Amino acid sequence: MVTTQVLRAGQLPALVSQFHRGDLAIHREEKWTPVLDGIANAVITGSISGAPVSVTGQGALTPRWILAPASPLTPTSRCGCHL
């Protein structure tokens, strides 16, 4: 799945505005594995147009009962990213 998120210049924190003029377009791609044993994993990558920035991370969708056995089967997600 590929998405582009746009943060308008007026909504950016002052620190970011010092380094990047105008809107910030974040290009994000997620590549998911098929569900195996109730879990789907992803590799997440991202970049910002016109900026020397990239983001990588991993994600997982797991039924809640795997994390807490007494809970109903509700999917949850976890993701960590490195700058």
C-alpha positions in Angstrom: 0.0 0.0 0.0 1.4 3.4 -0.9 0.1 6.7 0.5 1.2 10.3 0.5 0.3 12.4 3.6 0.6 16.2 3.2 1.2 18.4 6.2 0.4 22.0 5.4 3.1 24.6 6.1 1.0 26.4 8.6 0.6 23.3 10.7 4.3 22.4 10.9 6.2 22.9 14.2 8.6 25.9 14.1 11.6 23.7 14.3 10.6 21.9 11.1 9.7 25.2 9.3 13.3 26.3 9.8 14.6 23.5 7.7 11.7 23.0 5.2 9.7 25.7 3.4 6.2 25.0 2.3 4.0 21.9 2.6 5.6 18.6 3.7 4.7 15.6 1.6 5.4 12.3 3.2 5.5 9.3 0.8 4.9 6.1 2.7 4.9 2.5 1.5 3.8 -0.6 3.4 4.5 -4.2 2.2 2.5 -6.7 4.1 3.0 -10.5 4.3 0.0 -12.9 4.1 -1.5 -13.8 7.4 0.3 -16.8 8.9 -0.7 -18.3 12.3 -3.0 -15.2 12.8 -0.2 -12.6 12.3 0.6 -10.3 9.4 3.9 -8.5 9.3 4.9 -5.4 7.3 8.0 -3.5 6.3 7.3 0.3 6.2 9.4 2.8 4.4 8.9 6.5 3.9 10.5 9.6 2.5 9.9 13.3 2.3 10.0 15.1 -1.0 12.8 17.7 -1.2 14.3 16.6 2.1 17.2 14.3 2.9 15.0 12.2 5.2 14.0 8.5 5.1 12.0 6.4 7.6 12.0 2.6 7.9 10.1 0.5 10.3 8.2 -2.8 10.9 4.6 -3.4 11.7 2.5 -6.3 12.8 -1.2 -7.1 13.0 -2.0 -9.7 15.7 -5.2 -10.9 17.3 -5.5 -9.4 20.8 -5.7 -12.9 22.4 -2.0 -13.5 21.4 -1.0 -10.5 23.5 -3.5 -11.0 26.3 -5.2 -14.4 26.4 -8.3 -13.3 28.3 -9.2 -10.6 25.7 -11.5 -11.1 22.7 -10.2 -11.6 19.2 -9.6 -7.9 18.3 -6.8 -7.1 15.9 -4.1 -4.7 17.2 -1.1 -3.2 15.5 2.4 -2.3 16.6 4.9 -0.2 14.6 8.3 1.2 15.4 10.2 3.6 13.1 13.8 4.8 13.0 14.8 8.3 11.7 
